[in-house]
């Protein structure tokens, strides 16, 4: 299922992937893709692929919603989760699956994964608005909070799901994630329309 889905998705999404790549390249300096070593099943590392959403500069590894390094295009990609699309290639390679815990860097991995990491998962769906939540955490405590508290909670959620997961529950997770992203895009279009109306009204 992983291979069939990934191959089909790459075929149908190729125009969108090309358009995003062009937008990233034209609006900020740096590579189109962001590459980083992440932890996979059994402690094996692999290179994850994402569309680059931030300016190429040093900074903390944890990213909050209002991070000044995020580009204008990157902010939109993150909101719609489109920056994750290149990971379809990771699924084809066998590094990842459709459903599983989100892969993390070694310093942020709370427990060794008993299954392949995924595009979406139980904790991913539960904390899908994570960046909004992190805005309330003081900047000097952000990385500590994410590593010591949030990642451990998410690891426990994913581990419990992995122990009882079935083909049916995986399909439910995939559909729930897709429905959430569609709602986010619709609300964003309404938000942009309202902004346009407000700006066009005489003061």
C-alpha positions in Angstrom: 0.0 0.0 0.0 2.8 2.4 0.9 4.6 1.9 -2.5 1.4 2.0 -4.6 0.1 5.2 -2.8 3.5 6.9 -3.0 4.1 6.2 -6.7 0.5 7.3 -7.6 0.8 10.4 -5.4 4.0 11.4 -7.1 2.5 11.0 -10.5 -0.6 13.1 -9.8 1.1 15.7 -7.6 4.0 16.4 -9.9 2.5 19.7 -11.2 1.9 20.9 -7.6 5.4 19.7 -6.5 7.0 21.6 -9.5 5.0 24.8 -8.7 6.0 24.7 -5.0 9.7 24.1 -5.9 9.7 27.1 -8.3 8.0 29.3 -5.6 10.6 28.3 -3.0 13.5 28.9 -5.3 12.2 32.3 -6.6 11.3 33.8 -3.2 14.3 33.1 -1.0 18.0 32.1 -1.3 19.0 28.5 -0.7 18.1 25.0 -1.9 14.6 24.0 -2.7 14.7 20.9 -0.4 15.6 20.8 3.3 17.5 17.6 4.2 18.2 16.4 7.7 19.2 13.2 9.4 16.3 11.7 11.3 15.9 8.5 13.4 14.0 5.6 11.8 12.9 2.1 12.9 15.3 0.4 15.3 17.5 3.5 15.6 18.5 3.5 12.0 19.0 7.0 10.6 17.9 8.3 7.2 17.8 11.6 5.4 14.3 13.2 5.5 13.2 15.5 2.6 11.0 18.6 3.0 10.4 21.7 1.0 12.6 24.5 2.6 10.4 26.9 4.5 13.0 28.9 6.4 15.9 31.2 5.5 19.3 29.6 5.5 20.7 30.8 8.8 21.6 29.5 12.3 19.0 29.3 15.0 17.2 26.9 17.4 16.1 23.5 16.1 12.6 23.9 17.5 10.4 26.1 15.4 7.5 28.1 16.7 4.7 29.6 14.6 6.0 33.1 14.8 9.7 32.2 14.0 11.2 35.1 12.1 13.2 32.7 9.9 10.1 31.3 8.2 9.7 32.8 4.7 6.4 34.1 3.4 6.0 31.0 1.1 7.2 28.8 3.9 4.5 30.0 6.3 1.8 29.0 3.8 3.4 25.7 3.1 3.6 24.9 6.8 0.0 25.9 7.5 -1.2 23.5 4.7 1.5 20.9 5.6 2.6 21.0 1.9 6.3 21.2 3.0 6.0 17.5 3.9 5.1 16.3 0.4 8.7 15.4 -0.6 8.6 12.7 2.1 6.5 10.7 -0.4 10.0 9.9 -1.8 11.1 8.7 1.6 8.1 6.3 1.6 9.1 5.0 -1.8 12.6 4.4 -0.5 11.3 2.5 2.5 12.6 5.0 5.0 9.0 5.9 6.1 5.5 4.6 5.9 2.1 6.3 5.4 1.3 6.0 9.1 3.7 6.1 12.0 5.4 8.3 14.5 6.9 11.5 13.0 10.7 11.0 12.7 12.9 13.2 14.9 16.6 14.1 15.1 18.5 11.8 17.5 18.7 14.3 20.4 14.9 14.7 20.3 14.0 11.0 20.0 12.5 9.9 23.3 12.2 6.2 22.6 13.5 3.8 19.9 10.9 3.4 17.2 9.3 -0.1 17.0 7.9 0.7 13.5 8.8 2.9 10.5 8.1 6.6 11.0 5.2 8.0 9.0 3.8 10.9 7.1 1.1 11.1 9.7 0.2 9.3 12.9 -1.7 9.3 16.1 0.4 12.0 17.8 0.7 14.0 14.6 -3.1 14.3 14.4 -3.5 15.0 18.1 -0.9 17.8 17.9 -1.5 19.0 14.4 -1.7 22.6 15.7 1.5 22.3 17.6 3.1 25.5 16.4 0.1 27.5 17.6 0.5 25.9 21.0 4.2 26.6 21.2 3.6 30.3 20.8 2.5 30.4 24.5 5.8 28.9 25.7 8.5 31.4 26.6 11.3 31.4 24.0 14.1 30.6 26.5 12.1 27.5 27.6 10.9 26.4 24.2 13.5 23.7 23.3 13.6 22.2 26.8 9.8 22.0 26.9 9.6 20.3 23.5 12.3 17.8 24.2 11.5 16.9 27.8 7.7 17.2 27.8 6.0 17.3 24.4 8.1 14.7 22.6 7.7 12.2 25.4 3.9 12.7 25.4 3.8 12.2 21.6 6.1 9.2 21.8 3.8 7.5 24.3 0.7 8.3 22.2 2.4 6.8 19.1 3.7 3.7 21.0 0.3 2.9 22.3 -1.2 3.3 18.8 1.5 1.1 17.3 0.6 -1.7 19.7 -3.1 -1.8 18.7 -3.0 -0.4 15.1 -4.8 -2.2 12.2 -5.3 -1.5 8.5 -8.6 0.1 9.4 -7.3 2.4 12.0 -4.5 3.5 9.6 -7.1 4.4 7.0 -9.0 6.4 9.6 -5.9 8.3 10.5 -5.1 9.1 6.9 -8.6 10.3 6.2 -8.8 12.3 9.4 -5.5 14.1 8.6 -6.7 14.8 5.0 -10.0 16.2 6.3 -8.3 18.5 8.8 -5.9 19.9 6.1 -8.9 20.5 3.8 -10.6 22.5 6.6 -7.4 24.5 7.2 -7.2 25.4 3.5 -10.8 26.5 3.4 -10.5 28.6 6.5 -7.3 30.2 5.1 -9.2 31.2 1.9 -12.0 32.7 4.0 -9.4 34.6 6.1 -7.7 36.0 3.0 -11.0 37.0 1.5 -12.0 38.9 4.7 -8.6 40.6 4.7 -9.1 41.7 1.1 -12.6 43.1 1.9 -11.3 45.0 4.9 -8.4 46.5 2.9 -10.7 47.6 0.1 -13.2 49.4 2.4 -12.8 53.2 2.6 -11.4 54.4 5.9 
